[in-house]
Amino acid sequence: MNLRKAIEKRRSIRAFSQKEIPEKILRFCIDQARFAPSAMNKQPLEYIIVNDRKREQIFNNIVFGGQVNNKEKKPTAYIIVLSNSNINQNPDYDVGLAVQNIVLTAFSQKMGTCILGSINQKAIRSLLNIPFNFEIKLVIALGYPAEKSITQEVESSFEYYRKNNILVVPKRKLKNIIHFNSYEE
Ligand SMILES: Cc1cc2nc3c(=O)[nH]c(=O)nc-3n(C[C@H](O)[C@H](O)[C@H](O)COP(=O)(O)O)c2cc1C
């Protein structure tokens, strides 16, 4: 898959078919995360893949946005993104870059993903025995998509919505975010 297609067509997916994801695809996603840029090349990030029965408890400790009713279409795996605070206490740029590698890789393998920041940190830490020197930065839900999502260029509202059962995700127009040589026109 070419890069342009991956960047433009990847959408957050919140409803999944119940077909299992092969472990080698999950490993491949983490392997691609390794190649992301890392400040001072400190590489503080580690990942827990959850694809056993614990995924039920992960589902109960995350919040999917928007009018989404996916109780019958739950993710079949999760990647928990951890950062070792003994290595870097400001890892958020590293996290964003690595997570983008993961979601684009997953998309190239026909997977849907949703990055989740609304998570119950305490419950997930306890469930997965995560040591206290690791911060839980994000959770990525994965599975084969059972919904369609498209983008739409907008000027005003950025709230995503459903139309004819398709998720529509407003994106700002290029002309509204680009500046050459000065902020003022
Ligand atoms: C840091 C971060 C946290 C997010 N947290 C959530 C979340 O808790 N729940 C959710 O349903 N979506 C979450 N999202 C997904 C966004 O809602 C989604 O990226 C946005 O609506 C744009 O849609 P797109 O990914 O299809 O382009 C998160 C995305 C990012 C980057």
The ligand as a MOL file (V3000), in Angstrom:
LIG
                    3D

  0  0  0     0  0            999 V3000
M  V30 BEGIN CTAB
M  V30 COUNTS 31 33 0 0 0
M  V30 BEGIN ATOM
M  V30 1 C -4.4570 11.1060 21.5440 0
M  V30 2 C -5.7870 10.5820 21.0190 0
M  V30 3 C -6.7370 10.1150 21.9130 0
M  V30 4 C -7.9580 9.5970 21.4390 0
M  V30 5 N -8.8470 9.0710 22.3310 0
M  V30 6 C -10.0130 8.5440 21.8840 0
M  V30 7 C -10.9160 7.9400 22.8100 0
M  V30 8 O -10.6730 7.8860 24.0250 0
M  V30 9 N -12.0650 7.4020 22.3090 0
M  V30 10 C -12.3570 7.4190 20.9680 0
M  V30 11 O -13.4040 6.9000 20.5890 0
M  V30 12 N -11.5030 7.9730 20.0670 0
M  V30 13 C -10.3430 8.5350 20.4880 0
M  V30 14 N -9.4450 9.0760 19.5900 0
M  V30 15 C -9.7490 9.0240 18.1400 0
M  V30 16 C -10.2150 10.3910 17.6190 0
M  V30 17 O -11.5540 10.6180 18.0190 0
M  V30 18 C -10.0910 10.3820 16.0710 0
M  V30 19 O -8.7330 10.2770 15.7170 0
M  V30 20 C -10.7000 11.6530 15.4580 0
M  V30 21 O -12.1000 11.6760 15.6210 0
M  V30 22 C -10.3890 11.7570 13.9470 0
M  V30 23 O -10.8610 10.6270 13.2560 0
M  V30 24 P -9.8720 9.7350 12.3490 0
M  V30 25 O -8.8900 9.0610 13.2810 0
M  V30 26 O -10.7740 8.7620 11.6510 0
M  V30 27 O -9.1640 10.6660 11.3990 0
M  V30 28 C -8.2330 9.5870 20.0370 0
M  V30 29 C -7.2560 10.0740 19.1420 0
M  V30 30 C -6.0470 10.5610 19.6220 0
M  V30 31 C -5.0070 11.0620 18.6410 0
M  V30 END ATOM
M  V30 BEGIN BOND
M  V30 1 1 1 2
M  V30 2 1 2 3
M  V30 3 2 2 30
M  V30 4 2 3 4
M  V30 5 1 4 5
M  V30 6 1 4 28
M  V30 7 2 5 6
M  V30 8 1 6 7
M  V30 9 1 6 13
M  V30 10 2 7 8
M  V30 11 1 7 9
M  V30 12 1 9 10
M  V30 13 2 10 11
M  V30 14 1 10 12
M  V30 15 2 12 13
M  V30 16 1 13 14
M  V30 17 1 14 15
M  V30 18 1 14 28
M  V30 19 1 15 16
M  V30 20 1 16 17
M  V30 21 1 16 18
M  V30 22 1 18 19
M  V30 23 1 18 20
M  V30 24 1 20 21
M  V30 25 1 20 22
M  V30 26 1 22 23
M  V30 27 1 23 24
M  V30 28 2 24 25
M  V30 29 1 24 26
M  V30 30 1 24 27
M  V30 31 2 28 29
M  V30 32 1 29 30
M  V30 33 1 30 31
M  V30 END BOND
M  V30 END CTAB
M  END
